[in-house]
Amino acid sequence: MFWRQNTAEKIELPEVKPPSILTRPKPRLVVNNDDDRMLEYERLADEIGLKSAAIVQTRILRVMAENGIPRYDYGEVYAYLKRIAVREGQIFIWQPLRERDMPKGWVMRGGDNPADSSRGHGSYQNEWKYRPYNKAVPIEVLRHVKIIQERVPEALFFVSDYAAPDPDPFIMTRALDTNIIVFGCWDEPGFFAEKK
């Protein structure tokens, strides 16, 4: 009998080590690269009463760019908050900033929990634990909320929380069917003492 010899080379891959230090995501400045056609499109959409998620999201991003409001990569924020929450034996959730920000009739599905994605990391439900955020928020973040809200009234605002004594919250905005846009973060407690 003839047996075929395995002639494949063994390739040695370098060992990949996870980073030992947990680093918080950094903000990036949003660049405004809109042209006249997009502005014309938005005006026409307003005239006919079209309020699609794409238009709302474009408006939020334009307001942020015009006002120098930085944005965080949501994938990085999600991974960071999840690692911290898991270390604390928790999940992280998004709490409405205020009563006004509690969406009516919709939820945000979380990830990483196929059995119940409505309660996984990054979720929101209309339940008690998802009640409005009850801690202080830095004045600079409140200024950004006011700027966005004045120009995009349908925008809702949420703050991350994971049931730890002193979480480092992120704040995000979204409207129905828009992407999550994270635009602020602060140290808890004592954010007034030091600006990041």
PyMOL commands that set and color helices and strands:
alter all, ss='L'
color gray80, all
select helices_A, chain A and resi 36-48+53-66+74-87+99-101+117-119+128-130+139-151
alter helices_A, ss='H'
color red, helices_A
select strands_A, chain A and resi 28-29+70-71+93-96+156-161+170-174+181-185
alter strands_A, ss='S'
color yellow, strands_A
deselect
rebuild
show_as cartoon
